[in-house]
């Protein structure tokens, strides 16, 4: 039911049967582990439709590697059989030399289709759409529509919604296969179709396309150009992949890892190094501020060395509360649960929640303070705790909004970034209070 | 194209038209902001099918509130019209009194269907499945199947795959509407169907169902009981919601926020307080260890007060590198990109990446060290940096695996937890090296 145990078995007949009949996702996983030349050779033994199906499931680094290892005529046959969005993705990932070598071997119409789909910038709705869909004129009857769909027989994923367009390809409505099957045979598409369907612009972020498919429970979302002409569709299964990838990217950003071009398992050491070093260095500066803050209060520290004991506790709590607040907002903004205009409402509520959190933490830390360093230090530590948790939370909560307003990715408000800022502020608040209050108390 | 501006407009005719014709997701969003009694009253003015459609899009806190505000007969009519999974979800969320009040008003078959679906534990594949699907016997012809689907006409989402079952409801295969439409009218289901379809057990985690739908690009996934009998299906749009919710929960866990029962926007102050306070308190203990570590080295610190300046920088970098490593592994485990058995391979690679990161950071920090505190301290700080980044990274990378092995959620390996552990270890490494080396060097 899960990955087939292809690699373990040695009987060539069984392997051959699995290659033909196993689920393409499972077989492709096995192909991705083979040396590219071997994978290309093994693929060549299969029917071209099956090859195209398997190829669609190969992850990005493997699919280009295998494509490059193929003979040009073999690759051209395979590309002709692939689904339109997958071959455009492959084309986008190939280098210039291989593109130029591939194009002349394809039919004119395919060349244009690939060029058109591959032209949309990475990350846009256009870059994840396919041109595998059926269009129908508005005056067609249900019976004629069914006959036409039977003949055109496009991909399984794209037959369930057909698009009604006028002579200039402007989208008039959507009609489902179910409606066509259930309708009176003489009803026209114009009568059956749902008008003003949900759609997306080709240059909108791909995340917007995925969010709309999720929100409106669609099987496919039509993609329009600036003149309202239908240029493609995004299917639900591709939207699910987009959603998964976007969540992974946000996850990584919040953990200060730059987005990876491939999966963690296959990524090389230097790719991982590059994805991590930049933020580690940037955060050094945040930590240097904390260090400078501490150095500025060296006299206070030397006079009351017991204060140092509470330092990790206080600045740690501020950073943790701030990370919590940032995490909640980053995810809420990514899923459209919260919008930019909600900032002031969210700020007021965060102040209330953080105030309660700060008071609880202050209560806990005051007991430790009395036992370890006497009531004066306990008072300083408790006061600092309330303020540090409050300030850390408000910074953590606001940073994603500020970044979004500046048209940067809110997920850049990572836990470590918020922690660094909260640490530096925490040092100032703690030693500031201590320097002011302790001479008065002691 | 996005949320309709329902609340801004005042013309009752326009409002009425929007209520009937606007997309259910948008109208439901507006309903969720109304007082429950008002929402119940407004719903009652609409056709019952439309009510059921809107109700399916209401978020959990609003759907129970509005249901409770309805007259019992009204709720019973609405429940009968709702899709099977949505009414089971509602039933699961109602308190016992309201359940008991509702059940007698329903037909026998509906009562049993609701009880059966609601019986699956929250978080299982069974809890997100629906019983809205078509089954066909293996000897039915394509023409007869089409006629039967026309008559049964179940929900749009569930007609595209029909399930071929034997007399005991054991799943034999899946046949798509497209296949039935395209097939020779006399072909039997047994000939057309795809055998051994991908399926999931009712008691498997719902995440597994969603991951399978994403991996195999399915429109719906059949759910089987322990005897291989078909008991329901999970549809792609529900899988997308599951994927989104699971990603949000992991996101929150990594940010040390306990999973929230509702969205951040509607969650109350005390719900948010409860979701955050537990981890903040737990992390205090981590920070206390760091404080105790620092206190143990008070003599070294007093002798070389310049060491304090580098403290936030060093322990911060260890925590940050550890958070990065943990983030990568938590997400990779959640998306099945990495499995438990990959641990040793991942550990070796992490050691290489972290070694490079540590050396780069040590180089940077040694320059600051020489300028600020002379070559001896610079040497201590550089050595400590390499070790701290390496140890932090290996802890951060391994913790998700350890948690998964203990059958706990890997996402509990949050950035702040890893940071706390790395901080405490960092203090020991830093001052340990300083206490050992500085007397020899100075």
Interface residues (C-beta under 8 A of the other chain):
Chain A: X1 X23 X25 X146 X149 X150 X153 X156 X157 X159 X160 X176 X177 X178 X181 X182 X198 X199 X213 X214 X215 X216 X217 X218 X219 X236 X237 X239 X240 X241 X243 X244 X247 X248 X250 X251 X252 X254 X255 X256 X257 X263 X264 X265 X269 X272 X273 X276 X277 X279 X280 X281 X283 X284 X286 X287 X288 X290 X291 X292 X294 X295 X298 X301 X302 X305 X308 X309 X310 X311 X312 X313 X315 X316 X317 X319 X320 X321 X323 X324 X326 X327 X328 X329 X330 X331 X332 X335 X337 X338 X342 X346 X349 X352 X353 X356 X357 X360 X361 X364 X365 X368 X389 X415 X416 X419 X420 X423 X427
Chain B: X1 X23 X25 X146 X149 X150 X153 X156 X157 X159 X160 X176 X177 X178 X181 X182 X198 X199 X213 X214 X215 X216 X217 X218 X219 X236 X237 X239 X240 X241 X243 X244 X247 X248 X250 X251 X252 X254 X255 X256 X257 X263 X264 X265 X269 X272 X273 X276 X277 X279 X280 X281 X283 X284 X286 X287 X288 X290 X291 X292 X294 X295 X298 X301 X302 X305 X308 X309 X310 X311 X312 X313 X315 X316 X317 X319 X320 X321 X323 X324 X326 X327 X328 X329 X330 X331 X332 X335 X337 X338 X342 X346 X349 X352 X353 X356 X357 X360 X361 X364 X365 X368 X389 X415 X416 X419 X420 X423 X427
